[in-house]
Amino acid sequence: MSSSSFQNDDRQSRFEIKTLLETSRMLIESQDMDFVLNNLLLITMGKLMVSKGMILIYQPATNNYKVSKSKGKGCPKEGKTLSFDWDHNIKEQSVIRCGVSDFEMPEIIEGDKHCTLFNLQTSNNHIGFLCLGSKGNKKELSEHEIEFIESLSIISSVAIANSRMFTELRRINRMLDRKVYELNTLFDLSKDFNIMVDRDEIVRIFKFAMLGQMLIRKFFFVLENESERKMVARSGIEGELSAKEIDKLFALEDDLVEVDQKLAQRIPFLKTNEIKAVIGLQFQSEQIALVGVGARANEEEYSSSDYNFLRSLGNLAVLSIQKTFLLEERIEKERIEEELNIAKSIQQGLLPDPIPNTDKLDIAAKNISSYQVGGDYFDILKVPSDELLFAIGDVTGKGIPAALLMANLQAMLHVLLPIDISLSKASAQINDIIHQNTPSNKFITFFWGIFNPDSLMFRFVNAGHNPPVWLKKGKQKPEELQEGGLILGAMPTMTPYEEQTIQLSQDDILVFYTDGVTEAMNEDETEEFGEQRLLNCIKENRSKSATDIQKSIIEKVQAFSHDVQYDDITLIILKVN
């Protein structure tokens, strides 16, 4: 080789090295993949005086190649997809020369059967190919030229990988920024919702969030409350959802359903309003609402992240709305409890306090309500003739209705007390008044009697009440005071109530009670306390005072039922002195 040729080759090598260094610095510093690909193609085409070239980027998901950059006549257009039927190991070759390599290659560039493919790859991944057409002078690429392009391809592959990484980082950063923004939005909305007790205001804020945050112009919001489902918010919606269509939406199996042609045919409302997706919203693991959304104003497709945000936003609104219902229920409950407390104090005021007494009787009486107010009633009154009247009753039902009827009965007794009338006639009058002025399903079991302290005589009428127990001194078998007639209020008086009189003696015991005593259930709710247990308790404590007998009965009943009380308990204990 002549000295001149050697010097020319040396200058050429130094020029190429300098070109590689400058190119590598330019490409690697760039974070724009489009810039890297475009410059790679232009530099190589200019260096080799090639008029046709393109860059193919590998698509792993579909195992084909996308034309990313294309220059020159006969090259496929950018964006076109190419598929090669070759073995995996071919993609690992550094250079593939069409017409020279030992395997058949398709005609990639139209009219050019001698193009060259340079592998763009990193140590881990195959990126694609730099495809160059034939040189303008039809000469094959020299080994020196191939080595140069190989070097440039290696540098470019690193630059492509870097740009991809930076692109992915930018995407992740944008996604993180979006997530932070969404979280801040949810946090701000939750603070607003937490101080709101007006459902309409909550729905209005939810609507603005849909319109402003998500740029959704068409949506509807359906809420279920107390088995009623209705649309509570809408925007850009035409027509109304029928109850049948709402039920179909709630019956969807998934909590996120993108509307397809089949669903749109089943529910024409979705097609009419161009609804893209229906999202189910839950409260305490139960779907109680749903939101349907149309296309976004910026025409961006919904991502899974968008749907998650919509679901979170909707669930937050549903939670806040449910909070208002619970708050209303709590306020209503507190109002009712306050009224019940007032009613209870009034009811307690209707019971005798203090209890009238006589030297001839040891008296104990007590009422224990299962609710704050109940339907049991007892009274002990002094009759103008210095006799004592004892009454006990049980109104059907519980709560305020029963308490009101009990108060009416008490009022009637106090009105009739000064009147000289027999228990039989008074019972008939009370029955007719109650029958005429109360519903047919309301009635009273009632027992009342009058004790004469001088003669120790006790006359009574039993209107369908639990027969009081009369345990005579020295006797083991009790008698029951059953004579009387029908329960009060069931029907008009057809036959007179029978009045009966008994003679009491010292140490005789009379026990009046309501069914809350004998019908108290055990813990398993399989057995009642019953009359026999009551009788046994009376016998066991017959030597004690009336108060102690009463206390023993209540303790037995409560122990039997484990302090679970389903009905009012009322007791009157009389022991003759």
LINNORKA-V622435 format. One record per pair of residues at least 6 apart in sequence whose ideal C-beta (glycine too) atoms are under 7 Angstrom apart, sorted by the first residue. I is the first residue (numbers start at 1). J is the second residue. If there is no record, write none. Layout:
I	J
I	J
This chain:
16	148
20	151
20	152
20	155
23	43
23	152
23	155
24	155
26	39
27	36
27	39
27	155
27	156
27	159
28	158
28	159
28	162
30	36
30	159
30	163
31	163
31	166
32	163
33	160
33	163
33	164
33	167
36	156
36	159
36	160
36	163
37	55
37	68
37	69
38	69
40	55
40	130
40	152
40	156
41	53
41	55
41	69
41	71
43	152
44	53
44	130
44	132
44	149
44	152
45	53
45	71
45	132
48	132
48	135
48	141
48	145
49	135
49	136
50	132
50	133
50	135
51	72
51	133
51	136
52	71
52	72
52	73
52	74
52	75
52	109
52	112
52	133
53	71
53	72
53	131
53	132
53	133
54	67
54	69
54	70
54	71
54	75
54	76
54	131
55	68
55	69
55	128
55	130
56	65
56	66
56	67
56	68
56	82
56	128
56	129
56	131
57	65
57	66
57	68
57	127
57	128
58	65
58	126
58	127
58	128
59	65
59	66
64	81
64	82
64	83
65	81
65	82
65	128
66	79
66	81
67	76
67	77
67	78
67	79
67	80
67	82
68	78
69	78
70	76
70	77
70	78
72	133
74	109
74	110
74	111
74	112
75	109
76	82
84	106
86	103
90	103
91	126
93	119
94	119
94	150
95	116
95	118
95	146
95	150
96	105
96	117
97	116
98	105
98	113
98	114
98	115
98	116
99	113
99	114
107	113
108	115
108	131
109	115
109	133
112	133
112	134
114	134
115	131
115	132
115	133
115	134
116	132
116	141
117	129
117	131
118	129
118	130
118	149
118	150
118	153
119	129
119	153
120	127
120	128
120	129
120	130
120	153
120	156
120	157
120	160
121	127
121	157
122	157
122	158
122	161
127	157
127	160
130	153
135	141
182	309
185	213
186	312
186	313
186	316
189	205
189	209
189	316
190	316
192	205
193	202
193	316
193	320
196	202
196	320
197	324
197	327
199	321
199	324
202	317
202	320
202	321
203	232
203	233
206	221
206	233
206	317
207	233
207	235
209	313
210	216
210	219
210	235
211	235
214	296
214	310
215	296
215	297
215	298
216	293
216	294
216	296
217	235
217	236
217	294
217	297
218	235
218	236
218	237
218	273
218	274
218	294
219	235
219	291
219	292
219	293
219	294
220	231
220	234
220	237
220	292
221	231
221	232
221	233
221	289
221	291
222	229
222	230
222	231
222	241
222	246
222	289
222	290
223	230
223	232
223	288
223	289
223	321
224	288
224	289
225	325
229	246
229	250
231	241
236	294
237	273
238	272
238	273
239	269
239	272
241	269
245	267
245	269
248	266
248	267
249	267
249	278
249	290
250	287
250	290
252	278
255	279
255	280
255	287
256	277
256	279
256	307
257	263
257	277
257	278
258	276
258	277
259	270
259	275
259	276
259	277
259	278
263	270
264	270
264	271
270	292
273	294
274	294
274	295
275	292
275	293
275	294
276	293
276	294
276	295
276	302
277	293
277	302
277	307
278	290
278	292
279	290
279	291
279	307
279	310
279	311
279	314
280	287
280	290
281	287
281	289
281	290
281	291
281	314
281	315
281	318
282	288
282	315
283	318
283	319
283	322
288	318
289	314
289	318
291	310
291	314
293	310
340	372
340	373
341	372
343	373
343	400
343	403
344	372
344	373
347	373
347	403
350	407
350	410
351	367
351	378
352	379
352	380
355	363
355	365
355	380
356	380
356	381
356	382
356	388
357	363
358	388
358	453
359	577
360	453
360	456
360	576
360	577
361	451
361	574
361	575
361	576
361	577
362	545
362	546
362	575
362	577
363	380
363	546
363	574
364	546
364	547
364	550
364	573
365	378
365	380
365	571
365	572
366	550
366	571
367	376
367	378
367	568
367	570
368	568
368	569
369	568
370	398
370	565
370	566
370	567
370	568
371	398
371	399
373	399
373	400
373	403
374	398
374	402
374	403
374	568
375	394
375	395
375	396
375	397
375	398
375	402
375	403
375	406
375	568
376	394
376	514
376	516
376	568
376	570
377	392
377	393
377	395
377	406
377	409
377	410
378	391
378	392
378	570
378	572
379	391
379	410
379	413
380	388
380	390
381	389
381	417
382	388
383	389
383	417
383	450
384	418
387	450
387	451
387	452
388	450
388	451
389	417
389	448
389	450
390	448
390	449
390	451
390	512
390	572
391	413
391	448
392	447
392	465
392	512
392	514
392	570
392	572
393	409
393	444
393	445
393	446
393	465
394	444
394	445
394	465
394	514
394	515
395	402
395	405
395	406
395	444
396	402
396	442
396	443
397	442
405	438
405	442
405	444
409	444
412	430
412	433
416	426
422	499
423	448
423	450
423	459
423	460
423	461
423	499
424	461
424	496
424	497
424	498
424	499
427	461
427	463
427	485
427	497
428	493
428	496
428	497
430	488
431	488
431	489
431	493
432	492
432	493
434	444
434	488
434	489
435	489
435	491
435	492
438	489
442	489
443	487
443	488
443	489
443	490
444	487
444	488
444	489
445	463
445	464
445	465
445	487
446	463
446	465
446	488
447	460
447	462
447	463
447	465
447	468
447	512
448	460
448	461
449	458
449	459
449	460
450	459
451	458
456	503
456	504
456	505
456	576
457	501
457	503
458	501
458	502
458	504
459	499
459	500
459	501
460	481
460	500
461	484
461	497
461	499
462	481
462	482
462	483
462	484
463	484
463	485
463	486
463	487
463	488
463	497
464	486
464	487
466	513
466	514
466	515
466	518
467	480
467	481
467	482
468	481
468	510
468	511
468	512
469	478
469	480
469	511
469	535
469	538
470	478
470	479
470	481
470	502
470	508
470	510
471	478
471	508
471	509
471	538
471	542
472	505
472	508
473	505
473	506
473	507
473	508
476	539
478	535
483	498
483	500
484	497
484	498
485	495
485	497
485	498
504	576
505	576
506	576
506	577
507	576
508	576
509	538
509	542
509	575
510	574
511	538
511	573
512	572
513	570
513	571
514	568
514	569
514	570
515	567
516	567
516	568
516	569
516	570
517	529
517	534
517	553
517	557
517	569
517	571
518	528
518	529
518	530
518	531
518	534
519	528
519	567
520	528
520	529
520	557
520	560
520	561
521	528
521	561
521	566
522	560
522	561
523	562
529	557
529	560
533	556
534	553
537	552
537	553
537	556
538	549
541	548
541	549
541	552
546	573
546	574
546	575
549	573
550	571
550	573
553	571
554	569
557	569
